[in-house]
Amino acid sequence: MIPAQHKEQRVAIFVDVQNMYYSAKNLYGAKVDFGRVLASGVAGRKLVRAFAYVIKADVGAEKDFFGALQKIGYEVKEKDLQIFFGGAKKGDWDVGLCMDAVRMVPKIDVMILVSGDGDYTDLLEYARSQGVRTEVIAFGKTGSSRLFSEADFVVDMDESPEKFLIGKIGKQKFSILREFNKNESENKAR
């Protein structure tokens, strides 16, 4: 059995920034407060490393954003957006994030994945097989149920979006969303 959270645990955090950005934008029209995500994930434990995986798209404000991530404690890993013949675009860090996590597994007690992408399910399974506790922080509405069921612990950001989001969203909208989430959960239980 993998132990619950305690202050002596060594943790590493792996943030799929694009996944979180688009989830927050599509669900709430807001942005993720990655400082609060980091604090929530660490939860008084020993942070070994925090990685933020980003895609460079040559947008003016992205350099400031990447710098802000560094200032709050993330190691920012950048990759260029690929543009293919015909205009198709691709940018993801799935393999890079997994490789960093596999390299960190011997050095940590807890791996925290900040993403709802179901492609990471095998990574969680591997980490657990090595005795590492796995935790996921993501939006339940856009996250993979398979990923959530593989994790030892899940923080569903939809349960308290005001804790994790910044932007032009008033408290009234969060109250309405929380009531909607509550009603939706009750309907699923029936």
Contacts in CASP RR format, 6 or more apart in sequence:
PFRMAT RR
TARGET T0000
AUTHOR 0000-0000-0000
METHOD contacts of the structure
MODEL  1
MIPAQHKEQRVAIFVDVQNMYYSAKNLYGAKVDFGRVLASGVAGRKLVRA
FAYVIKADVGAEKDFFGALQKIGYEVKEKDLQIFFGGAKKGDWDVGLCMD
AVRMVPKIDVMILVSGDGDYTDLLEYARSQGVRTEVIAFGKTGSSRLFSE
ADFVVDMDESPEKFLIGKIGKQKFSILREFNKNESENKAR
2 128 0 8 1.000
2 131 0 8 1.000
2 132 0 8 1.000
2 133 0 8 1.000
2 134 0 8 1.000
2 152 0 8 1.000
3 9 0 8 1.000
3 133 0 8 1.000
4 153 0 8 1.000
5 43 0 8 1.000
5 45 0 8 1.000
5 110 0 8 1.000
5 153 0 8 1.000
6 45 0 8 1.000
7 44 0 8 1.000
7 45 0 8 1.000
7 46 0 8 1.000
8 45 0 8 1.000
8 46 0 8 1.000
8 109 0 8 1.000
9 45 0 8 1.000
9 46 0 8 1.000
9 109 0 8 1.000
9 110 0 8 1.000
9 133 0 8 1.000
10 45 0 8 1.000
10 46 0 8 1.000
10 48 0 8 1.000
10 107 0 8 1.000
10 108 0 8 1.000
10 109 0 8 1.000
10 110 0 8 1.000
11 41 0 8 1.000
11 42 0 8 1.000
11 45 0 8 1.000
11 46 0 8 1.000
11 47 0 8 1.000
11 48 0 8 1.000
11 108 0 8 1.000
11 109 0 8 1.000
11 110 0 8 1.000
11 111 0 8 1.000
11 112 0 8 1.000
12 47 0 8 1.000
12 48 0 8 1.000
12 49 0 8 1.000
12 50 0 8 1.000
12 51 0 8 1.000
12 101 0 8 1.000
12 104 0 8 1.000
12 107 0 8 1.000
12 108 0 8 1.000
12 110 0 8 1.000
12 111 0 8 1.000
12 112 0 8 1.000
13 38 0 8 1.000
13 41 0 8 1.000
13 42 0 8 1.000
13 47 0 8 1.000
13 49 0 8 1.000
13 50 0 8 1.000
13 51 0 8 1.000
13 112 0 8 1.000
13 114 0 8 1.000
14 51 0 8 1.000
14 53 0 8 1.000
14 97 0 8 1.000
14 100 0 8 1.000
14 101 0 8 1.000
14 111 0 8 1.000
14 112 0 8 1.000
14 113 0 8 1.000
14 114 0 8 1.000
14 115 0 8 1.000
15 34 0 8 1.000
15 37 0 8 1.000
15 50 0 8 1.000
15 51 0 8 1.000
15 52 0 8 1.000
15 53 0 8 1.000
15 74 0 8 1.000
15 114 0 8 1.000
15 115 0 8 1.000
16 53 0 8 1.000
16 93 0 8 1.000
16 97 0 8 1.000
16 113 0 8 1.000
16 114 0 8 1.000
16 115 0 8 1.000
16 116 0 8 1.000
16 117 0 8 1.000
16 120 0 8 1.000
17 34 0 8 1.000
17 52 0 8 1.000
17 53 0 8 1.000
17 54 0 8 1.000
17 55 0 8 1.000
17 69 0 8 1.000
18 53 0 8 1.000
18 54 0 8 1.000
18 55 0 8 1.000
18 91 0 8 1.000
18 92 0 8 1.000
18 93 0 8 1.000
19 115 0 8 1.000
19 116 0 8 1.000
19 117 0 8 1.000
19 138 0 8 1.000
20 32 0 8 1.000
20 34 0 8 1.000
20 37 0 8 1.000
20 114 0 8 1.000
20 115 0 8 1.000
20 138 0 8 1.000
20 139 0 8 1.000
21 31 0 8 1.000
21 32 0 8 1.000
23 116 0 8 1.000
23 138 0 8 1.000
23 139 0 8 1.000
23 141 0 8 1.000
23 142 0 8 1.000
23 143 0 8 1.000
24 30 0 8 1.000
24 31 0 8 1.000
24 32 0 8 1.000
24 139 0 8 1.000
24 165 0 8 1.000
25 31 0 8 1.000
26 142 0 8 1.000
27 139 0 8 1.000
27 141 0 8 1.000
27 142 0 8 1.000
27 158 0 8 1.000
27 161 0 8 1.000
28 161 0 8 1.000
28 165 0 8 1.000
28 169 0 8 1.000
28 177 0 8 1.000
29 167 0 8 1.000
29 169 0 8 1.000
30 161 0 8 1.000
30 165 0 8 1.000
30 166 0 8 1.000
30 167 0 8 1.000
30 168 0 8 1.000
30 169 0 8 1.000
31 165 0 8 1.000
31 166 0 8 1.000
31 167 0 8 1.000
32 164 0 8 1.000
32 165 0 8 1.000
32 166 0 8 1.000
33 164 0 8 1.000
33 165 0 8 1.000
33 166 0 8 1.000
34 52 0 8 1.000
34 69 0 8 1.000
34 72 0 8 1.000
34 74 0 8 1.000
35 72 0 8 1.000
36 163 0 8 1.000
36 164 0 8 1.000
37 114 0 8 1.000
37 137 0 8 1.000
37 164 0 8 1.000
38 50 0 8 1.000
38 72 0 8 1.000
38 73 0 8 1.000
38 74 0 8 1.000
40 137 0 8 1.000
40 155 0 8 1.000
40 163 0 8 1.000
40 164 0 8 1.000
41 112 0 8 1.000
41 135 0 8 1.000
41 137 0 8 1.000
41 155 0 8 1.000
45 110 0 8 1.000
48 104 0 8 1.000
48 107 0 8 1.000
48 108 0 8 1.000
49 75 0 8 1.000
49 104 0 8 1.000
50 73 0 8 1.000
50 74 0 8 1.000
50 75 0 8 1.000
51 74 0 8 1.000
51 75 0 8 1.000
51 77 0 8 1.000
51 97 0 8 1.000
51 100 0 8 1.000
52 69 0 8 1.000
52 74 0 8 1.000
52 75 0 8 1.000
52 76 0 8 1.000
52 77 0 8 1.000
53 77 0 8 1.000
53 79 0 8 1.000
53 93 0 8 1.000
53 96 0 8 1.000
53 97 0 8 1.000
54 62 0 8 1.000
54 65 0 8 1.000
54 66 0 8 1.000
54 69 0 8 1.000
54 76 0 8 1.000
54 77 0 8 1.000
54 78 0 8 1.000
54 79 0 8 1.000
55 78 0 8 1.000
55 79 0 8 1.000
55 80 0 8 1.000
55 81 0 8 1.000
55 91 0 8 1.000
55 92 0 8 1.000
55 93 0 8 1.000
56 62 0 8 1.000
56 78 0 8 1.000
56 79 0 8 1.000
56 80 0 8 1.000
56 81 0 8 1.000
57 81 0 8 1.000
58 81 0 8 1.000
66 76 0 8 1.000
66 78 0 8 1.000
67 76 0 8 1.000
69 76 0 8 1.000
70 76 0 8 1.000
77 93 0 8 1.000
77 96 0 8 1.000
77 100 0 8 1.000
79 91 0 8 1.000
79 93 0 8 1.000
81 89 0 8 1.000
81 90 0 8 1.000
81 91 0 8 1.000
82 89 0 8 1.000
82 90 0 8 1.000
82 91 0 8 1.000
83 89 0 8 1.000
84 90 0 8 1.000
94 117 0 8 1.000
94 119 0 8 1.000
94 120 0 8 1.000
97 120 0 8 1.000
97 123 0 8 1.000
98 120 0 8 1.000
98 123 0 8 1.000
101 111 0 8 1.000
101 113 0 8 1.000
101 123 0 8 1.000
101 127 0 8 1.000
102 123 0 8 1.000
102 126 0 8 1.000
104 111 0 8 1.000
105 111 0 8 1.000
105 126 0 8 1.000
105 127 0 8 1.000
105 130 0 8 1.000
105 132 0 8 1.000
106 130 0 8 1.000
108 132 0 8 1.000
109 132 0 8 1.000
109 133 0 8 1.000
110 132 0 8 1.000
110 133 0 8 1.000
110 134 0 8 1.000
110 135 0 8 1.000
111 124 0 8 1.000
111 127 0 8 1.000
111 132 0 8 1.000
111 133 0 8 1.000
111 134 0 8 1.000
111 135 0 8 1.000
112 135 0 8 1.000
112 136 0 8 1.000
112 137 0 8 1.000
113 120 0 8 1.000
113 123 0 8 1.000
113 124 0 8 1.000
113 134 0 8 1.000
113 135 0 8 1.000
113 136 0 8 1.000
113 137 0 8 1.000
113 138 0 8 1.000
113 147 0 8 1.000
113 151 0 8 1.000
114 136 0 8 1.000
114 137 0 8 1.000
114 138 0 8 1.000
115 136 0 8 1.000
115 138 0 8 1.000
115 147 0 8 1.000
116 136 0 8 1.000
116 138 0 8 1.000
116 139 0 8 1.000
116 140 0 8 1.000
116 142 0 8 1.000
116 143 0 8 1.000
116 144 0 8 1.000
116 147 0 8 1.000
116 148 0 8 1.000
117 143 0 8 1.000
117 144 0 8 1.000
117 147 0 8 1.000
118 143 0 8 1.000
118 144 0 8 1.000
118 146 0 8 1.000
118 147 0 8 1.000
120 147 0 8 1.000
121 144 0 8 1.000
121 146 0 8 1.000
121 147 0 8 1.000
121 150 0 8 1.000
124 134 0 8 1.000
124 136 0 8 1.000
124 147 0 8 1.000
124 150 0 8 1.000
124 151 0 8 1.000
125 150 0 8 1.000
127 134 0 8 1.000
128 134 0 8 1.000
128 150 0 8 1.000
128 152 0 8 1.000
133 152 0 8 1.000
133 153 0 8 1.000
134 150 0 8 1.000
134 151 0 8 1.000
134 152 0 8 1.000
134 153 0 8 1.000
135 151 0 8 1.000
135 152 0 8 1.000
135 153 0 8 1.000
135 154 0 8 1.000
135 155 0 8 1.000
136 147 0 8 1.000
136 148 0 8 1.000
136 151 0 8 1.000
136 153 0 8 1.000
136 154 0 8 1.000
136 155 0 8 1.000
137 154 0 8 1.000
137 155 0 8 1.000
137 157 0 8 1.000
138 147 0 8 1.000
138 148 0 8 1.000
138 154 0 8 1.000
138 155 0 8 1.000
138 156 0 8 1.000
138 157 0 8 1.000
139 156 0 8 1.000
139 157 0 8 1.000
139 158 0 8 1.000
140 148 0 8 1.000
140 156 0 8 1.000
140 157 0 8 1.000
140 158 0 8 1.000
141 158 0 8 1.000
148 154 0 8 1.000
157 163 0 8 1.000
157 164 0 8 1.000
157 165 0 8 1.000
158 177 0 8 1.000
158 181 0 8 1.000
159 181 0 8 1.000
160 178 0 8 1.000
161 169 0 8 1.000
161 174 0 8 1.000
161 177 0 8 1.000
161 178 0 8 1.000
162 169 0 8 1.000
162 171 0 8 1.000
162 174 0 8 1.000
END
